[in-house]
Each structure stands twice: as C-alpha cells, then as structure tokens.
C-alpha cells in the first residue's frame, strides 16, 4: 500500500492511494497523523480501513513530507562503500568506522514531493544525495538486529541535500544538513509488506534528466537492521521516526570541477519498488 500525508482545504491528513484518488484514513482510523497511525494496532487493519474512508482526487491534495514532523530524522553518513571511497579521493580524511556514523536532521528542513528545494543565500554549494528512507512503525529501545525488520512500517525516497560549505566548516556535519527546505521526502510511503526484507533496491538520482547517481542498497556498509539497532541503543525510537540510510557515489562535490545545484534545476530520486521523488530547485527569496 502507498500512503501519503497531505493537506486539503487547510487541514492536514493522510491516506492511501487508490488509482487516481486518495482514501482518507485519518477519520476512520482515529489517528491525526501517519506517524501516530504506523505505531498503532489500527495500522495492521489498513486494508479494511481503506474500504471505509472517503476519497478525494489525488490531483486536489497538496502533498506533505511523508512524515511531516517526525520526532527524529536519523541520517547515516558515508554508508555506501563507493561514496566513502569518492569522499576519500576528494581529499576528505575519513576512516571506516566500527559503528554507523550518524547525525540528526530537524523536521523543518524537509520538503514534500514536487515542492522546491531551496538553495540558501548563504552558499552556492547545494548538493544532491538520493537515499532510501526507512519509517519506523513499532518503536523501542535496544532493538536487536534480528528483530529490526519487525519495527519497519515502510519505505520512501529521501534527498538528503547538503550545503557542502557549511557541512565542511567542522568535523560535525549537521550544519550543512539542516538548512530549511533542503531535505526532500516522498512522494509516499510504501508499506513494508510490499518489499521483502533485505531486498536489494536500485537507487538513482537524476539532475535535469541526467543520471548522476546509480547504486543499490546491497552496497550499504551498515544494513537497515544494523542502523536500527545502533540508533535504538542511543535513544528510544518512536513511531514515525525516519532513518535515511546513506547515499551511493556520484554526489556533486566529488566531481572535478565540483557540480552543485542551481536555481531551475530539477532533482529526481528514483528507488525500485517505491517510486520517484521529484523537486525543482529555487534560490532563497
């Protein structure tokens, strides 16, 4: 099932995509948000709830980020071997870590499918990073690797776009990852039952139709269960939390000369079995 968060007539809701319509699940499930829904007993009844919800044309809703205000957006750093190697080749002094290097994004840095990614006035080094996003359903602390798949509600596409100049101000990269309206998330969540756990999914990023990144999730250094296990060791994972699992090689800063996004560009992140996240780039007003 594909589930979207959306706004209609000034009201935020969520629902399942059925053909060219969205079936509202908020009222029939009793949950105000998708984050609340994925952690509830009602989530397992979603097929029956779809039969009860009211429909609205898909073209009439404004999409929101899949989880508009997650408690945590946990992002993995250099989690594809080819991306780690291109970073080293570009002059970064980084060692492979025994544990997953992670940082946090804030929810205000997110934008929805088709909404503009904003290139900030502060820098011209806005870069793309296409990634698989994992949405947590059942939360918990100290989740074992062997149990981790049971805590996944679904998957989506993420563009963990980076303002490289600010990312490289210090060893801690969060500054370059949290500019407002830079992290694109969507277009929808595909529920976990649609994708076999551990299945290798192709990940591609295109800029103005040109493929700039191409890899698959089997190239991850730390797997989805390992990321869930590590993150849940640090803090309690909550329903609706998001884990962005890292990006394959092909980012702009590693090119010679570097290539960055500019006003008018269109960035697409396509992931097998999920769909395509598309966003125009606009300069900050």
Buried (B, 14 or more C-beta within 10 A) or exposed (E): BBBBBBBBEEEBBBBBBBEEBBBBBBBBBEBEBBBBBBBBEBBEEBEEBBEEBEBBEBEEBEBBBBBBBBBBBBBBBBBBBBBBEBBBEEEEEEEEBEEBBBBEBBBEBBBBBBBBBBBBEEBBBBBBBBBBBBBBBBBBEEBEBEBBBBBBBBBBBBBBBBBBBBBBEEEEBBBBBBBEBBBBBBBBBBBBEEBEEEEEBBBBBBBEEEEBBBBBBEBBBBBBBBBBBBBBEEBBBBBBBBBBBBBBBBBBBBBEEEBBBEEEBBBBBBBBEBBBBBBEBBBEE
